[in-house]
Amino acid sequence: MASSADVSIAVVAGEPSGDLLAGRLLGGLRPHLPEARFHGIGGPAMQAHGFESHWPIEKMTVRGLFEIIPRYRELKGIQNSLRDQLLAERPACFIGADYPGFNLGLEAQLRDAGIPTVHYIGPQIWAWRGGRIKKIIKSVSHMLVIFPFEEEIYKNAGVPVTYVGHPLAEMIPVQPDEAAARRQLGLAQDANVVCVMPGSRMAEIKYNTVAFIGACKLLLQRDRSLKFVVPMAGEKQRQYFLQLIAEAGLQDVELMLLDGQSHTAIGAADAVLVASGTASLEVALFKKPMVIAYKMMAASWHIMRHMGYQPWIGLPNILAREFLVPELLQNAASAEALADAMWKQLSDVPHRLQLVQRFTDMHHSLLRNSAQESAAAVLKVINR
């Protein structure tokens, strides 16, 4: 086989979830391209495979329609600078790892210049902003999707597509070990444990924290034995979280704060209060009852609430095509409503048993060797 030393592949991930996806893809590619240069924008999961990041991934993370406005100029400058670099270099291909607002625009310009583009994962055009398919057709040479129903959508639109499975379905065991997770965290095997996940982004923490911890305080009035475990994405998030709790007068609620360890926290829990997003799918893969909640800037909410195509926002409910678990959004996500919904998840034993079976079936439907499948698709795109 010809040397891979002359192969360059550019990748952009703008958030930790994209870093995880791209990290697995690069792990699948590296054995086939041992000397290739992987570079662009990414985080630690990508860097573990010899990836060179030209900008810190932390610079890219932003959430919401209005929250992006103050950052637009900076992000556009990064996009233009990277575009010029790649047009001069002409890598074998460009891979956009999620982050569609940034990546699709960059992909369109690169593809126009004859550089093959791969997008991993498909934007949720089945949930909202379906008009984006027109931009995808112009921007993407090959789409990698992580949900089985997405393949037909892109095929029908004429976009080459490969279903590669969801990496989380491989990372999380089909039969999680709750006892081991509790031992790892020093929790009693018979403890009543609630995992609280207000989000990893600063904006999510800002809007979700007070309602989430207010719900914990109300739950303690029903059961004083409850233990609350809260995984934090980083020190900055932890300090902001504690600041918000103190400002709301909720510092008397006893919480076990963890540095990361979100999977251990979910695995140890009886039920989870989780912000909508990938974390809700993680909870489903751990076969745990949950309440999905989300709050955001009021102006963003008033616009986005009318843009959805489905009655669900949580990934477990979207995959099930029904409300398997409660969703409480914006004003409906009060501390009182969250506490009531969580209490039902904790106390309804038949419902808990039903969820285990439904989530197990869901897990099997998402299980593939995503690193191998995604790498094979990229190798085909670059003719290796």
N, C-alpha and C positions, 0 to 999 in steps of 0.2 A: 504494500500500500504506500502511496506517496506520502511524504512527510506532511504533518499538519502545521508545521512551523509558520507557513505563510498564510494560514487561515485566521481571519479576524471576525469575531462575532460581537456586535454591539447589543447591549441590553439595557433597558430602563425599567426599574421598579421604583415606585414613588411612596410605597407604604410597606410596613412590616409584612402584611399578608402577601404582597407581590414579591417581596424578598424571599419569602418561604417558597412560593411557587417556582420562581426563577432559580432558586438554589437547587431544588430537586431536578429541574431541567438541566442545569449545568452539570450536576452530578451524573446525569445520564449521558451527557455529551462527552465529558472529559475522557473516559476510557477510549472513545473513538477518535478524539482529537487531543491527544496528550500534550501537544506543544502549542495548541491554538491560543490566541490572545482573546480573552473575554474582558470587555470593558464597557463603561458607560456610567450608569448611576445605580447603585445598589447598596445592600446592607451586609450584615455578617454572614447570613446563610449563603449568599452568593460569593463573598470573599473567601469562604472556606474552600472554594474550588478554584482559587487563583484569580478571582475577579478583581479588576482595577476600577475603583469608583472615582470619577473625576469631581463629583460633588457629593457631600454627605446626604444620605437619604433623608435625614431629618429636615433638610431644607425644603423638601418636596411636599410634606404632609400638610394637607389643608382639607377642610370639610365644609360643605354647605355652599349655597349659591352666593350669599352676600359675604361670607367669611373670606372668599377667594379674592374679592376686589382689592384690598390693600396689598395683596401678594402678587397680583397679576403681572405687574411690570417685571418683578424679579424672576418669576417663573418663565415668562416669555423670553427674557434675556437668556436664561439657561437653555431653553429650547432652541433658540436661534444659534447660540454658540455651539451647542452639540451638533445641530444640523450642519453647520458649516464645516465642522471637524469631520463629520462622517461623509459628507459629499466629497471632501478632499481625499479621504482615506479609502472610501468605497469598500466597506466590509462585505464579507460573503453574504451576510444577512443582518437585519435588525430585528430584535425581539422586544416587543412591548409587553411587559408583565403587568396586566391589568392597567390601572391608572389611565383610563381612556381619554379623559379631557386633555391630557398632555400628549399621550402616546399616539392617538389616532391622527392628530394634526401633524406630528412629526413623521409618522409612517406615510402619510399622503405625499409629503414632499420628497421623502427618500424613494418611494416607489415610482414617482414621476421621473426620477433620475435613473431608474433602472436597478435600484437596489431591492432585492426581495425582502418582504416584510412578513413577520409572523406575529400574531397577537395571541397572548395567553393570559387572561381568559376572555371569553366572549362577554362584552358588555351586556347588561341585563335588559336587552331590548324587549324581552318578553314581560318585563315588569313595568318599565316606563321608558319614555323617549324612543319609541319604536322607529321614528324617523331617522334615527342614527344609522340604520342599515344602509342608507344611501351613501353615507360617508365611509362606512366599513367596506362596501363594495369597491370604492375608489382607493382605499388606503391599505387593505390587507391582502397579501398574497396567499396566506394560509392561516386559518383560525384554529386554535386549540381550545376545546371546550371541556368543562368539568362536570356538566350535568347531562345525563343521557338524552333528555328531551330537546336539548339545544341543537343537536346534530342536524335534525330535519329542518329546523328553521334556517340555518345557514345554507344547507344544500338547496333548499327551495329558492334562496336568494342568489344562487350561483356563486357562492363563496366556498372555495375548497376548505374542508373542515375535517378534523380528527377528534373524536371523543377519547380523552386520555384518562378518564376517571378523576376522582378528587383526591389529592395527596393526603388530606386529613383522614380519609378512610383507610389509608395504609398505616399512618402514624398511630392511630388509636386502635387498640385491640377490639375485636368484635365482642369479646367478653372481658370488660375492664375489671380490674382487681380493686374493689373498694376497700377491702381490709388493708391491703398494702399501702394504698394512698393515705389512709388514716394513720397507719403506723409511721409513715414518713413525716407526717405533720404533727405527730404526737397527740392525736385525738383518740379518745376512747372509742372502742368498737361499737358501743351502744349509744354513742352521743347522737344528738339530733343536730345535724349540720346543714347550714344554708350557705351556699357560695354566692357572693354578691359581685357582679361584674358590670360596673357602670360605664365601661369603655376604656380604650387605651389612648384615644386622642384627647387633647386638652379641652376641645369644645364639648366632647361627650361628657367628660368629667364635670365641666362647668354646669351643664344643663341637667344631668341625671343624678348627681351625687346626693343632693338634699332630699329628693323624693325617695331614693333607694334606701338611704340610711334612716330616714323618717319611717319608712315601712318596717325596717328592722326593729326600731324602738317599739312600734305598735305590736309586732309579732312577739316581742318579749313579754308584753302584757298578757298574752295568751299562753305562752310557754317560757318560763324563766330559764329552762335548761338549754335553750337553743344556742348554738355556737355559730358565729358568723365569720367566714373566711373570705378575705378580699385580696385577690392577686393584683399587684400593681405592675404596670408596664415599665416603670423606671422611677428614679428618684424624683425627677421633676413632677411627674404625675402624682407621686405619693405626697409630696409637700403641698401641692395644690389641693388635693383631695382632703388632707387634714385641715388645711386653711378653711375650706368651705364648710366642713363639719363644725369647726369651732365657731365660725360666723353664724351658723344656724343653731348653735346651742345644743348640738347633738354629741358632744364629746364624751358624754356619760355612757354611750352605747359601746360595749366592749367588742372590739373587732380584732381578728387575727390578720394583720397585714402581711402579705408575702411579697418577696421580690421575684416577680415572674411566677413560675410554677403554676400557671393557670390550669394545665391538664391535671396536675396532682390535686388542686383545689376542687375542680369539677368532679374528679373521680372519687373524692372523699365525701361528696355532698349527698344529702337526701333529696335536695331540690335546689334549683339555681334561679336567681333573679338576674337577668342578662339583658344588656343593651342589644338591640337588633344589629345584625351583621354576621360575619363569619363565626363569631363566638357562639351564636345560637345553634349553628350546625355542629360545632364541637360538642355542645351539651347533648344534642340529639345522638351523636355518635357514641357518647358515654352512657346513653340510654337513661338519661335523667329527666324527671319532670321539670318543667321550667315555666316562668312567666317572662315573656319578651316585652320590653318597654323601651321607649325612646322619646327624648325631648330635644328640641333644637331651637335656634333663634326664631322668634315668632314670625318675622318677615319671610324667612326661608320656608317655614312650615306652611304659611298661607299659600305659597306658590306650589310647593311640592305635593301637597295633599290632593291637588286636582290633576296631577300628572301620572298617577299610577293606573295600570290596566287591570290589576287584580285586587281582590279584597284582602290579600295577605301581604305582609312585608317581611315576616320571619322566614328564613330559608326552610326550616322543618315544615312549616305550614304550606309553603309554596310547593315543595316536593311532594307533600301528601295531598295537595289540592283540597285541603280542608283545614279548619281550625283545630288541629290536634292539641295545641296549647294556646293559652290566652295571649293576646297582644293588646297592650295599653299604650296609647300614643299621646304625646303632647299634654293637653289639659286633662285627658282621661288618666294619665299616669300620676295621679296624686298618691301621697304616702298611704292614705286610707285604702284606696282601690288596689294598690300593689300589695298591701298587707293581706287584704281579703283574698285576692287571687292566689297569693303564695300559700296561704293557710290551706286552701283547697288542694293545692298541689302536694302539700305535705301530708294531708290527712285522708285523701281519697285513695284507698288501697287498690280497688278494682281498676281505677283510672291509671294508676302507676304501673300495674301489671300489663295493661293494654299498651301503654306507651313503650314498654320494653320490647314487645313483639313488633310493633310498628317501626320503631327506630332500628331494630335489628334488620328487618327487611330493607329499610332505607340504606343501611350501612352496606349490605351486600350489593345493592344496585350501583353504588358509587365506587366499588372496590376494583381497581386495576393497578398495574405497575405503571404509575404515572410518569416516573422518571424515564423508564424504558420507552413507553409509548410516545411521550412528547419529544424525546431525543430522536427517535426514529423518524418522526414527521419533519423535524428540522433538518436532519441529514438528507432527507429526500429533497427538501427545498433547495439545499446548497449542492445537490448532486454529489454527495460523498458516500 
